[in-house]
Amino acid sequence: MEEKVIQQESVTPVEQPVVAKADENKAQIQELDRIKAEYEQQISTLKKELSTAQEDRVGVKRKLTEVYEKQETKRKKSLKTKDNGKTYGKKPTKPPKRKNYK
């Protein structure tokens, strides 16, 4: 007995040749590359903005520290007495004298 071999239909349909699929794939790849380039541009822009903001923050923090140090130095100088150089709080003030009216 002989067996007959029946050939199945081709994997690619006749309506879409392989060349057409390759062109579609190239178009999709180009579109994806374009989108990727846009995202990379956005990322680099955001990184630049972040580094600028961090530099500004460091500068502001440095200036604020300088101001605090100047105020602290000024406060310490004002608290020192001329007699012995010890640091005290403000000198107490005398209350005003009362006048007796009769």
JOFENBEL-V604154 format. One record per residue. N is the residue number from 1. OMEGA is omega as a letter, one per 20 degrees, with the letter a starting at -180 (999 if undefined). Layout:
# JOFENBEL-V604154
N_OMEGA, N_OMEGA
This chain:
# JOFENBEL-V604154
1_r, 2_r, 3_r, 4_r, 5_r, 6_a, 7_r, 8_r, 9_a, 10_a, 11_r, 12_r, 13_a, 14_a, 15_a, 16_r, 17_a, 18_a, 19_r, 20_r, 21_r, 22_r, 23_r, 24_r, 25_r, 26_r, 27_r, 28_r, 29_r, 30_r, 31_r, 32_r, 33_r, 34_r, 35_r, 36_r, 37_r, 38_r, 39_r, 40_r, 41_r, 42_r, 43_a, 44_r, 45_r, 46_r, 47_r, 48_r, 49_r, 50_a, 51_r, 52_r, 53_r, 54_r, 55_r, 56_r, 57_r, 58_r, 59_r, 60_r, 61_r, 62_r, 63_r, 64_r, 65_r, 66_r, 67_r, 68_r, 69_r, 70_r, 71_r, 72_r, 73_r, 74_r, 75_r, 76_r, 77_a, 78_a, 79_a, 80_r, 81_a, 82_a, 83_a, 84_r, 85_r, 86_a, 87_r, 88_r, 89_r, 90_r, 91_r, 92_r, 93_r, 94_r, 95_a, 96_a, 97_r, 98_r, 99_r, 100_r, 101_r, 102_999
